Amino acid sequence: MRPVVLITGAARRLGRHLALHLAGQGYDIAVHHRASPDADADSLCAAVAGLGARALPLAAELADAAQVETLVPAAVAGLGRLDAVVNSASLFNHDDIASFGYEQLEAHARVNTGAALLLARALHRHCEAQGHPGCVVNVLDQKLWNPNPDHLSYTLSKAALEAATPLLAQALAPRLRVVGVALGVTLPSGPMTEAEFAAAHRMTPLQRSSTPEDFARAVAFLLQSPAITGTTLLVDGGQHLAAQPRDVYFLLNKA
């Protein structure tokens, strides 16, 4: 039987690229998206099917714990099993210390941290009941190793998820492995132009940051590496080695 992976935020951007990559490598895909109807989720499922894999769209608001708790049982019911979860979806709203408030912090923590923990727990329960191993991949950010104070609530939520990665690896072993992938500038975000993205992508020691293909290959490697747990792989062109006082968007002549 083909292994099954649940990817949060799979309908768009990095999640979509990962879903197509893993489908081509022999995985069936549980396609999480935020709400129905979702034309992007439907088109992704069709594309996955075109690669000879099964795809199941699953809608849930990650800020709502009750909806998150439905995802693993729904994936198992629809696809017969679940072997891995990739926590790819992220809330990414800008704030800084001047604009910081509890509302933004809680919103980011629910989506970026809390949902990942609930999904890891649910996958562990499933794998324990079925007697097979599983893996959780948490998508992180190189800025945790190269901090700047922009996107404060986002950064704090990802820092909590990074800290949770070894804790979950300890708590859920030996049945479940828990690992992280930390990315650099990978896709344009917000108001960034293509020219600004290209410039930001070059602002690393290797003069290239991560690409969607780099990300997908790294996740596939970790899913297929049974001796790796409790650690994070930095896939960022060395960006974490080059200290930056602000987010790269603000370094590109932005106020």
Secondary structure, 3 states (H helix, E strand, C coil): CCCEEEECCCCCHHHHHHHHHHHHCCCEEEEEECCCCCHHHHHHHHHHHHCCCCEEEEECCCCCHHHHCCHHHHHHHHHCCCCEEEECCCCCCCCCCCCCCHHHHHHHHHHHHHHHHHHHHHHHHHHHHHCCCEEEEEEEEHHHCCCCCCCHHHHHHHHHHHHHHHHHHHHHCCCEEEEEEEECCCCCCCCCCHHHHHHHHCCCCCCCCCCHHHHHHHHHHHHCCCCCCCCEEEECCCHHHCCCCCCHHHHCCCC
